[in-house]
Amino acid sequence: QVQLVESGGGLVQAGGSLRLSCLVFASGFSTSAMGWYRQAPGKERELVADISSTGRTNYVGSVKGRFTISRDNAKNTVYLQMNSLIPEDTAVYYCNAGTYYSTNEKYYPSSYWGQGTQVAVSS
């Protein structure tokens, strides 16, 4: 049984910051790649950032330089530090425990998702 619990969302003004956390209740966290996704109303869920078990990170272009994904294996937790937030970042943010393949440098999500945390950025 794998359970992921996100926290840290909220309402913030444009230019502000939030840090999302995802606590993973499962064994083997340190060997799992993790990803943060977001889904805005009327849009498809998109991968925002991912981190491999070795700490390699990848970001979607729209958040590069503003968001930072990190992990603390001792706490079974992955974080998403979000700075310089803009209204377009408004969405429900989800974490996922998946797989990273170095052969094609891609993150593949699993069926394990958290419940999501709402981020709202006002202009």
N, C-alpha and C positions, 0 to 999 in steps of 0.2 A: 504494500500500500504506500503510495506516494502522495503527500499533501504539500501544497505550496500556499503560503499565506502572505499576501502583499499588504503593505501599509505605507503611509507617508504622503498620500495624496491630499489635495485640498484646493482651495481657491487662492490664487496669487495674482498680483498685478504684473503686467508686462514688464520685463526686465528683472523680475524676481527669481528666486531659486527654491527648489524643493529637492529633497532626497527621498527616493523610494527605496524600500527594503522588501526583500522576499526571503522569508524563512522557509527552509525546505525540511520537511519531516520525512526523511528516508535515509537509508544507508547508501554509501557510495557517492555522496555529494561531491567529494573532492575529485572524483574521476569523471564527473558529468560536465558537459558544456551547458551553459545557461544563456537564456535569451530574454530580452525585454521586448514586448510587442505593445502596440497601441491600436485602438480602434475608435475613430471619430464617428459621430452620427452619420449614417448614410454612406460610410466608406468601408472598404475592406480592412481587415486587420493587417498591419504591416510590422515587419521586424525593424526595430529601432536600433538595437545594439545587441551584440552577443560576445560571450567570453568563453574561451576554451578552458579545459582543465589546467593547461599550462600558463594561462593568463593572457593569451593572444586575444586581442579585441578587434571588433569591427563595428562600424557605425553606418547608418543610412546617411546620405549626403546632407539632408536637411538639418541634422543635429550635430554634425562634426564640428568640433571646436566649442560646443556648448554643453554637451552631455558627456558623462564619464561613467562607464560601467566598471564595477570592481567586485571582488568576492573575498569573503573571509571564510576559509574552509573550517577553521576552528569553531565558527558559529553557524555553520551550514546556512550562510546568508549571502545573497547577492544584492548589490546596491546599484541604483541609478541616480547619480548626481546630475541634476538638471539646472543649468544656469542660463541667464539671459533668455528667460522664457518669453515666448511670443504667443499671441492668441491661437495661432495655427497648431500649437502643441496641445491644445485642449482635446482630451480623449480619455477613454478608460485604458489604463495601462495594466498589462498582464505579464507575469513572468512564466517561463517555460523551462523545463529540464529536458534538454535534447542531446544531440550529437553533432560534433564538429568533425568534418573530414578534411584533413590537411591536403589530400590529393587535389581537391578542387576548391579548397578554402571556403567551404560553405557550411552554414549551420542548418541542421535539419531538426524541426521541432518534433517533440513526442506528443503523446496524447495527454501529458500531465500539465495542467494549467492551474493557475491560481484563480481566485474569484474576481480579481481585478480591483484596482483602486482608481478613483476618479481624480483627474487633474483638470482644473479649469483656470484659464489664464484670461484675465480681463484687460481690455485695452485702455 
